[in-house]
Amino acid sequence: MLTRQLATFVINTREGDVPPDVLDGARNALLDTLGCAMAGSLDECSEIAQRMVRDTGARAQSTVVGTRLSTSPAEAAFANGLAAHALDFDDSLVTLRGHPTAPMLGAGLAVGEATGASGKAVLAAIALGLEAGGKIGPALGAGHYMKGWHSTATVGVFSSTVVAARLWGLSVEQLQTAWGIAASEASGLIRNFGSMTKPFHAGHAARSAVTAAWLAKNGFTADQNIFDGENNFFSTYAGADAVPLASTLATLGAPWEMLNPGIYVKRFPCCYCNHRPVGGMFELIKQHQIKAEEVTKVRIGFLPGADTPLIHRDPHTGLEGKFSMEYNAAATLLDGKLVMETFTDAMVQRPQIRAFMPKVERFYIPSDKFFSGTTGYNDIEIETTRGTFKLHIDRVPGSPAWPMTTDDRAEKFMDCAGRVLGSADAKKLFELVERCGELKRIAELTRATVPDEAKQGAHDAARASA
């Protein structure tokens, strides 16, 4: 049975059998996503989630990062998974066709702290969760996403269940049961992109995973072969282009997903489908010294599926702006940068931006295959009063082919975490993550995300006045 084959691999692989470079990749993913979660903890959707877990949470076992709040593992997983995805600044994985680390961070930090797990145990759990998610993703195919399912959640619930199962010490059979439970929680619709419900998907996947693992550990029942037989998860959810799960499982750990295709790290806090064309626009602007005032039209070519998440052509809020090629192209030209402050309601509603967005036009490149923000290419054309400048771009900023440097990653983390902790404490947190594999307890790291009372008071006052 395929369900058992995958469960056996992720449960029986010892920490020492996970290659050092894979653990390094897991540490880097944790670093990037924790930074995103810290900044995301200040977002309005996170504040609502924090109020909910404060009202509904049970025993205070797990830290809600970036706050002085602690709650039950499931509720902390929800709040932290949501915060990690709140700004759409977290990483992506080609084979999962979504954001892998946000829900796994939610589950891993919550259960890891509650169980007294070591830093290395959490890193190994994330690496193995990524491995499972990277094999499940192709078995759903691009057609799954094109139907309107958000893979960050529908696949992420299974990879996050691996993380919780590893840290709670589940058996192979118990993980099979947990996946059966998780399959009934797999959900999340692309239609909700550009609203608070998109990061809710990541939080829901994390919480569902923790709940599923806990229930399975404590004797709850479910189908133990949810990936096999009639009416299995794939026959229910997969697209027509799906790869048989047996084929993807043949490459378990050979190579590891963490190494090939590897994780894509975001340079800009918006949907990844904007990143390749924005990267191309920055190159064109630099090469030809293009000024916004001389631009008469911007034409961006997309392969099928590559702009599916970009559902807002006329955005009016910061959240909608993250899923709008029109807004991102306009901001690239008018502002010369895309930063967290780019995606506020006020920035999207600027008259000069609203006047420029109609100049941005999408066109479609024929193909019989589906693509995404991390696969394929874009063709960029910027028409100006001096002529038209064109670029064919087939690499993505933050990808293995166009990587962020160590300094880039550190700068991003410090910007994100520093908003919550201040620069000195953010630097201490950065150093803890850097040596995460040496920590006897992951709680040393989670507790370092907690701001002091003065900073927490300042954050609360800023929210109250907003």
C-alpha positions as a printed NumPy array, in Angstrom:
array([[  0.   ,   0.   ,   0.   ],
       [  1.329,   3.453,  -0.972],
       [  0.04 ,   5.152,   2.181],
       [  2.071,   2.747,   4.3  ],
       [  5.152,   3.089,   2.098],
       [  5.235,   6.858,   2.561],
       [  4.406,   6.67 ,   6.27 ],
       [  7.155,   4.111,   6.835],
       [  9.739,   6.352,   5.191],
       [  8.9  ,   9.486,   7.153],
       [  8.52 ,   7.755,  10.527],
       [ 11.427,   5.303,  10.316],
       [ 14.014,   7.71 ,   8.891],
       [ 16.255,   8.601,  11.823],
       [ 17.446,  12.147,  12.467],
       [ 20.986,  11.002,  11.767],
       [ 19.959,   9.666,   8.364],
       [ 18.778,  13.066,   7.141],
       [ 21.749,  14.504,   5.201],
       [ 23.418,  17.582,   6.735],
       [ 22.705,  19.733,   3.667],
       [ 19.016,  18.808,   3.916],
       [ 18.997,  19.849,   7.589],
       [ 20.749,  23.076,   6.571],
       [ 17.974,  23.671,   4.051],
       [ 15.365,  23.07 ,   6.744],
       [ 17.142,  25.574,   9.005],
       [ 17.164,  28.173,   6.219],
       [ 13.467,  27.549,   5.571],
       [ 12.752,  27.934,   9.275],
       [ 14.776,  31.154,   9.4  ],
       [ 12.981,  32.73 ,   6.461],
       [  9.498,  31.642,   7.479],
       [  9.926,  32.532,  11.144],
       [ 10.941,  36.024,  10.072],
       [  7.799,  36.219,   7.945],
       [  5.723,  34.976,  10.89 ],
       [  7.208,  37.605,  13.195],
       [  6.278,  40.442,  10.848],
       [  2.996,  38.726,  10.034],
       [  2.102,  38.562,  13.726],
       [  1.498,  42.33 ,  13.556],
       [ -0.954,  42.045,  10.673],
       [ -4.65 ,  42.64 ,  11.285],
       [ -5.62 ,  39.071,  10.384],
       [ -3.084,  37.776,  12.928],
       [ -4.456,  40.066,  15.611],
       [ -7.92 ,  38.6  ,  15.052],
       [ -6.506,  35.067,  15.159],
       [ -4.623,  35.879,  18.37 ],
       [ -7.81 ,  37.123,  19.996],
       [ -9.54 ,  33.919,  18.954],
       [ -6.901,  31.608,  20.422],
       [ -6.787,  33.726,  23.581],
       [-10.516,  33.17 ,  23.979],
       [-10.598,  29.489,  22.978],
       [ -7.163,  28.125,  23.889],
       [ -6.569,  25.57 ,  26.606],
       [ -3.395,  24.896,  28.608],
       [ -0.558,  27.288,  27.822],
       [  1.955,  24.849,  26.34 ],
       [  3.008,  26.583,  23.117],
       [  4.084,  30.122,  22.222],
       [  2.253,  32.314,  19.73 ],
       [  5.325,  33.829,  18.079],
       [  5.765,  37.567,  18.229],
       [  3.39 ,  37.882,  21.204],
       [  3.308,  37.316,  24.957],
       [  0.526,  34.771,  24.444],
       [  0.801,  31.013,  24.863],
       [ -1.935,  28.458,  24.311],
       [ -2.612,  24.853,  23.324],
       [ -0.461,  23.267,  20.572],
       [ -3.353,  23.188,  18.075],
       [ -4.284,  26.836,  18.598],
       [ -0.652,  27.973,  18.551],
       [ -0.164,  26.028,  15.313],
       [ -3.146,  27.863,  13.828],
       [ -1.975,  31.316,  14.892],
       [  1.643,  30.749,  13.853],
       [  0.821,  29.072,  10.543],
       [ -1.506,  31.965,   9.722],
       [  1.071,  34.594,  10.726],
       [  3.747,  32.907,   8.609],
       [  1.548,  33.32 ,   5.528],
       [ -0.142,  36.615,   6.454],
       [  2.147,  38.799,   4.319],
       [  2.564,  36.29 ,   1.47 ],
       [  6.305,  36.649,   2.023],
       [  6.994,  32.974,   2.823],
       [  8.714,  30.369,   0.666],
       [  7.444,  28.132,  -2.172],
       [  8.093,  24.642,  -3.498],
       [  7.599,  23.827,  -7.184],
       [  6.455,  20.234,  -6.65 ],
       [  3.932,  21.214,  -3.98 ],
       [  2.742,  24.197,  -6.066],
       [  2.411,  26.271,  -2.941],
       [  3.986,  27.438,   0.291],
       [  5.488,  24.496,   2.19 ],
       [  7.018,  25.868,   5.348],
       [  4.291,  28.103,   6.815],
       [  1.947,  25.301,   7.942],
       [  4.885,  23.072,   8.92 ],
       [  6.37 ,  25.861,  11.048],
       [  2.987,  26.264,  12.72 ],
       [  2.82 ,  22.573,  13.603],
       [  6.529,  22.121,  14.314],
       [  7.06 ,  24.972,  16.746],
       [  3.823,  24.285,  18.631],
       [  4.273,  20.528,  19.067],
       [  8.039,  20.808,  19.42 ],
       [  7.728,  23.228,  22.323],
       [  4.976,  21.205,  23.992],
       [  6.982,  17.97 ,  23.81 ],
       [ 10.373,  19.397,  24.733],
       [ 11.792,  18.493,  21.299],
       [ 15.304,  19.473,  20.275],
       [ 16.051,  21.893,  17.481],
       [ 17.45 ,  19.085,  15.345],
       [ 14.292,  17.022,  15.827],
       [ 12.201,  19.921,  14.533],
       [ 14.505,  20.445,  11.531],
       [ 14.382,  16.74 ,  10.665],
       [ 10.589,  16.778,  10.966],
       [ 10.354,  19.755,   8.599],
       [ 12.716,  18.096,   6.102],
       [ 10.624,  14.914,   6.122],
       [  7.366,  16.853,   5.926],
       [  8.713,  18.683,   2.886],
       [  9.712,  15.348,   1.357],
       [  6.181,  14.   ,   1.789],
       [  4.543,  17.179,   0.483],
       [  6.832,  17.255,  -2.543],
       [  5.771,  13.718,  -3.479],
       [  2.044,  14.286,  -2.855],
       [  1.94 ,  17.505,  -4.918],
       [  2.696,  15.98 ,  -8.351],
       [  0.253,  13.15 ,  -7.593],
       [ -2.461,  15.832,  -7.545],
       [ -1.149,  17.566, -10.666],
       [ -1.493,  21.175, -11.755],
       [ -5.118,  20.384, -12.543],
       [ -5.832,  20.252,  -8.803],
       [ -4.762,  23.889,  -8.496],
       [ -6.498,  24.872, -11.725],
       [ -9.778,  23.532, -10.306],
       [ -9.452,  26.166,  -7.595],
       [ -7.795,  24.268,  -4.737],
       [ -5.046,  26.003,  -2.728],
       [ -2.239,  23.444,  -2.486],
       [ -0.571,  25.224,   0.437],
       [ -3.472,  23.902,   2.487],
       [ -4.609,  20.77 ,   0.683],
       [ -1.084,  19.346,   0.499],
       [  0.24 ,  21.256,   3.492],
       [ -2.119,  19.482,   5.861],
       [ -0.364,  16.176,   5.054],
       [  3.204,  17.508,   5.28 ],
       [  2.349,  19.256,   8.546],
       [  0.839,  16.051,   9.905],
       [  4.229,  14.406,   9.275],
       [  5.862,  17.12 ,  11.389],
       [  3.422,  16.709,  14.285],
       [  3.577,  12.908,  14.05 ],
       [  7.377,  12.859,  14.189],
       [  7.503,  15.144,  17.213],
       [  4.768,  13.268,  19.073],
       [  6.446,   9.943,  18.297],
       [  3.612,   8.35 ,  16.361],
       [  4.003,   4.882,  14.886],
       [  3.688,   4.174,  11.17 ],
       [  0.119,   2.952,  11.682],
       [ -0.785,   6.018,  13.732],
       [  0.514,   8.337,  11.003],
       [ -1.581,   6.435,   8.475],
       [ -4.595,   7.09 ,  10.669],
       [ -3.638,  10.739,  11.119],
       [ -3.48 ,  11.179,   7.341],
       [ -6.932,   9.638,   7.104],
       [ -8.211,  12.271,   9.532],
       [ -6.266,  15.056,   7.805],
       [ -7.715,  14.115,   4.416],
       [-11.148,  15.106,   5.682],
       [ -9.726,  18.507,   6.661],
       [ -7.943,  19.191,   3.344],
       [ -9.447,  22.447,   2.085],
       [ -8.74 ,  25.952,   0.847],
       [-10.01 ,  27.823,  -2.224],
       [ -8.093,  30.107,  -4.58 ],
       [-11.253,  32.2  ,  -4.751],
       [-10.323,  33.598,  -1.325],
       [ -6.939,  34.946,  -2.467],
       [ -6.57 ,  38.627,  -1.626],
       [ -8.44 ,  38.262,   1.655],
       [ -7.561,  37.224,   5.216],
       [ -8.81 ,  33.75 ,   4.414],
       [ -5.754,  32.942,   2.281],
       [ -3.399,  32.932,   5.303],
       [ -6.195,  31.239,   7.25 ],
       [ -5.621,  28.278,   4.895],
       [ -2.066,  27.836,   6.212],
       [ -3.172,  28.201,   9.809],
       [ -6.046,  25.788,   9.308],
       [ -3.722,  23.216,   7.723],
       [ -1.325,  23.486,  10.688],
       [ -4.067,  23.185,  13.283],
       [ -5.759,  20.334,  11.412],
       [ -2.442,  18.495,  11.277],
       [ -1.841,  18.859,  15.011],
       [ -5.412,  17.777,  15.745],
       [ -5.135,  14.79 ,  13.414],
       [ -1.844,  13.633,  14.931],
       [ -3.129,  14.046,  18.496],
       [ -6.342,  12.148,  17.748],
       [ -4.469,   9.318,  16.049],
       [ -2.002,   9.092,  18.939],
       [ -4.922,   8.827,  21.357],
       [ -6.862,   6.081,  19.594],
       [ -9.148,   7.939,  17.174],
       [ -9.916,   5.977,  14.018],
       [ -9.86 ,   6.797,  10.319],
       [ -9.149,   5.038,   7.064],
       [ -5.488,   3.98 ,   7.235],
       [ -4.94 ,   3.811,   3.481],
       [ -6.329,   7.139,   2.359],
       [ -3.949,   7.329,  -0.633],
       [ -4.956,   3.862,  -1.944],
       [ -7.949,   2.123,  -3.491],
       [-11.37 ,   3.33 ,  -4.53 ],
       [-12.339,   6.913,  -3.603],
       [ -8.838,   7.634,  -2.313],
       [ -7.628,  11.194,  -1.817],
       [ -6.092,  11.47 ,  -5.281],
       [ -9.013,  10.03 ,  -7.225],
       [-11.172,  12.613,  -5.439],
       [ -8.905,  15.68 ,  -5.702],
       [ -6.375,  15.155,  -8.507],
       [ -6.335,  16.802, -11.921],
       [ -6.091,  14.986, -15.231],
       [ -2.33 ,  15.621, -15.456],
       [ -1.544,  13.954, -12.117],
       [  1.513,  11.705, -11.846],
       [  0.814,   8.33 , -10.169],
       [  1.841,   8.428,  -6.509],
       [  3.786,   5.193,  -6.997],
       [  6.083,   7.054,  -9.424],
       [  6.76 ,   9.958,  -7.071],
       [  7.402,   7.656,  -4.11 ],
       [ 10.048,   5.835,  -6.135],
       [ 12.272,   8.893,  -5.593],
       [ 11.821,   9.283,  -1.833],
       [ 15.05 ,  10.782,  -0.542],
       [ 16.678,  10.369,  -3.942],
       [ 16.967,  13.27 ,  -4.382],
       [ 15.552,  15.065,  -1.357],
       [ 12.983,  17.759,  -2.193],
       [ 15.003,  20.201,  -0.094],
       [ 17.859,  19.87 ,  -2.606],
       [ 16.004,  19.277,  -5.866],
       [ 13.967,  21.249,  -6.833],
       [ 14.794,  23.154,  -3.641],
       [ 12.895,  25.888,  -1.855],
       [ 12.196,  29.248,  -3.499],
       [ 12.606,  32.224,  -1.118],
       [ 10.607,  35.377,  -1.729],
       [ 12.26 ,  38.731,  -2.308],
       [  8.927,  40.582,  -2.405],
       [  5.917,  40.237,  -0.04 ],
       [  3.324,  39.299,  -2.648],
       [  2.106,  36.334,  -4.683],
       [  4.968,  34.464,  -6.354],
       [  3.297,  34.719,  -9.766],
       [  4.275,  38.408,  -9.719],
       [  7.943,  37.752,  -8.963],
       [  9.302,  36.54 , -12.302],
       [  7.699,  39.366, -14.347],
       [  8.654,  41.918, -11.685],
       [ 12.228,  40.598, -11.743],
       [ 12.205,  40.978, -15.526],
       [ 10.823,  44.504, -15.264],
       [ 13.563,  45.517, -12.831],
       [ 16.175,  44.201, -15.28 ],
       [ 14.612,  46.074, -18.221],
       [ 14.303,  49.284, -16.191],
       [ 17.954,  49.08 , -15.151],
       [ 19.262,  48.159, -18.618],
       [ 17.429,  50.96 , -20.42 ],
       [ 17.033,  53.555, -17.626],
       [ 13.264,  53.544, -18.081],
       [ 11.286,  56.249, -16.263],
       [  7.651,  55.791, -15.264],
       [  6.596,  59.058, -16.9  ],
       [  7.729,  57.86 , -20.354],
       [  5.898,  54.513, -20.187],
       [  2.782,  54.226, -22.355],
       [  2.073,  50.487, -21.899],
       [  3.378,  47.411, -20.094],
       [  2.553,  44.028, -21.646],
       [  3.234,  40.85 , -19.697],
       [  2.936,  37.426, -21.293],
       [  1.808,  34.446, -19.209],
       [  1.791,  30.743, -19.976],
       [ -1.396,  28.832, -19.04 ],
       [ -1.847,  28.716, -15.267],
       [  1.003,  31.11 , -14.512],
       [ -1.332,  33.938, -13.497],
       [ -4.169,  31.856, -12.024],
       [ -3.662,  33.285,  -8.483],
       [ -3.507,  36.879,  -9.781],
       [ -7.255,  37.283,  -9.559],
       [ -7.397,  41.053,  -8.903],
       [ -6.988,  43.245, -11.973],
       [ -8.405,  46.333, -10.247],
       [ -7.358,  45.964,  -6.585],
       [ -8.563,  48.372,  -3.907],
       [ -6.898,  46.956,  -0.796],
       [ -3.367,  45.994,   0.117],
       [ -4.327,  42.317,   0.298],
       [ -5.877,  42.442,  -3.169],
       [ -2.754,  44.218,  -4.418],
       [ -0.632,  41.181,  -3.524],
       [ -2.609,  39.209,  -6.119],
       [ -2.596,  41.794,  -8.897],
       [ -0.048,  41.92 , -11.703],
       [ -1.45 ,  45.29 , -12.657],
       [ -0.689,  46.796,  -9.259],
       [  2.731,  45.178,  -8.884],
       [  3.838,  46.34 , -12.328],
       [  2.647,  49.865, -11.6  ],
       [  4.362,  49.937,  -8.195],
       [  7.575,  48.575,  -9.704],
       [  7.738,  51.462, -12.154],
       [  6.449,  54.242,  -9.907],
       [  8.21 ,  53.277,  -6.674],
       [ 11.237,  51.309,  -7.855],
       [ 10.745,  48.724,  -5.092],
       [  8.25 ,  46.297,  -3.589],
       [  8.397,  46.198,   0.211],
       [  5.974,  45.422,   3.01 ],
       [  4.722,  49.   ,   3.048],
       [  3.829,  48.695,  -0.652],
       [  0.866,  46.518,   0.265],
       [ -1.274,  48.805,   2.398],
       [ -4.716,  50.033,   1.42 ],
       [ -3.439,  53.603,   1.195],
       [ -0.654,  52.662,  -1.223],
       [ -3.03 ,  50.767,  -3.511],
       [ -5.479,  53.675,  -3.489],
       [ -2.944,  56.339,  -4.539],
       [ -4.292,  58.344,  -7.507],
       [ -1.05 ,  57.984,  -9.493],
       [ -1.154,  54.178,  -9.09 ],
       [ -4.791,  53.994, -10.094],
       [ -4.028,  56.111, -13.163],
       [ -1.113,  53.855, -14.143],
       [ -2.707,  50.412, -13.702],
       [ -4.795,  50.59 , -16.92 ],
       [ -1.503,  50.792, -18.841],
       [ -0.66 ,  47.245, -17.7  ],
       [ -1.939,  44.522, -19.996],
       [ -1.662,  40.729, -19.824],
       [ -1.398,  38.525, -22.893],
       [ -1.33 ,  34.767, -23.096],
       [  1.295,  32.457, -24.562],
       [ -0.207,  29.266, -26.031],
       [  0.791,  25.887, -24.572],
       [ -0.874,  22.544, -23.906],
       [  0.699,  22.399, -20.415],
       [  0.069,  24.219, -17.137],
       [  2.646,  26.436, -15.44 ],
       [  3.006,  28.502, -12.277],
       [  4.945,  31.392, -10.774],
       [  7.9  ,  29.051, -10.282],
       [  7.825,  27.211, -13.623],
       [  7.935,  28.367, -17.236],
       [  8.7  ,  31.92 , -18.304],
       [  7.251,  35.373, -18.975],
       [  7.682,  37.743, -21.889],
       [  7.895,  41.403, -20.858],
       [  7.307,  44.398, -23.133],
       [  7.567,  47.983, -21.894],
       [  6.434,  50.553, -24.453],
       [  7.853,  54.048, -23.966],
       [  8.069,  57.306, -25.844],
       [ 11.619,  56.181, -26.778],
       [ 10.548,  52.83 , -28.175],
       [  9.614,  49.343, -26.925],
       [ 11.937,  47.276, -24.746],
       [ 11.472,  43.504, -24.477],
       [ 12.772,  40.709, -22.266],
       [ 12.22 ,  36.955, -22.077],
       [ 12.592,  35.897, -18.427],
       [ 12.761,  32.233, -17.359],
       [ 14.176,  32.461, -13.832],
       [ 12.561,  33.598, -10.605],
       [ 14.062,  35.914,  -7.968],
       [ 14.834,  33.846,  -4.865],
       [ 14.935,  30.55 ,  -6.762],
       [ 17.95 ,  28.226,  -6.873],
       [ 18.645,  29.691, -10.326],
       [ 18.553,  33.271,  -9.009],
       [ 19.252,  32.844,  -5.291],
       [ 19.196,  35.287,  -2.436],
       [ 22.579,  35.651,  -0.788],
       [ 23.216,  34.932,   2.875],
       [ 23.262,  38.69 ,   3.449],
       [ 19.934,  39.053,   1.588],
       [ 18.346,  36.429,   3.845],
       [ 19.715,  38.04 ,   6.987],
       [ 18.498,  41.481,   5.899],
       [ 15.006,  40.122,   5.226],
       [ 14.87 ,  38.355,   8.592],
       [ 16.085,  41.397,  10.522],
       [ 13.568,  43.649,   8.781],
       [ 10.722,  41.245,   9.616],
       [ 11.669,  40.249,  13.166],
       [ 12.956,  43.696,  14.065],
       [  9.464,  45.122,  13.648],
       [  8.382,  43.018,  16.638],
       [ 11.505,  42.714,  18.782],
       [ 13.745,  45.624,  17.875],
       [ 17.13 ,  45.112,  16.242],
       [ 19.068,  43.794,  19.249],
       [ 16.595,  41.059,  20.189],
       [ 15.974,  40.238,  16.507],
       [ 19.704,  39.62 ,  16.123],
       [ 19.648,  37.246,  19.118],
       [ 16.733,  35.366,  17.552],
       [ 18.585,  35.183,  14.229],
       [ 21.609,  33.66 ,  15.961],
       [ 19.41 ,  31.089,  17.723],
       [ 17.884,  29.969,  14.438],
       [ 21.339,  29.766,  12.873],
       [ 22.337,  27.192,  15.488],
       [ 18.899,  25.606,  15.776],
       [ 20.308,  22.13 ,  15.188],
       [ 22.344,  22.46 ,  18.393],
       [ 19.466,  23.536,  20.662],
       [ 18.475,  20.973,  23.274],
       [ 14.948,  22.389,  23.305],
       [ 13.195,  24.285,  20.519],
       [ 11.451,  26.247,  23.308],
       [ 14.651,  28.285,  23.634],
       [ 13.933,  29.606,  20.16 ],
       [ 10.159,  30.064,  20.453],
       [ 10.508,  31.991,  23.71 ],
       [ 13.024,  34.314,  22.078],
       [ 10.226,  35.457,  19.726],
       [  8.327,  36.98 ,  22.656],
       [  8.591,  40.792,  22.832],
       [  9.088,  42.5  ,  26.177],
       [  6.13 ,  44.188,  27.837],
       [  7.02 ,  47.625,  26.53 ],
       [  7.218,  46.498,  22.921],
       [  4.014,  44.454,  23.258],
       [  2.279,  47.507,  24.704],
       [  3.474,  49.636,  21.806],
       [  2.171,  47.091,  19.278],
       [ -1.205,  46.929,  21.046],
       [ -1.464,  50.725,  21.145],
       [ -0.636,  50.96 ,  17.43 ],
       [ -3.361,  48.464,  16.629],
       [ -5.89 ,  50.279,  18.801],
       [ -5.235,  53.571,  17.013],
       [ -5.294,  52.057,  13.514]])
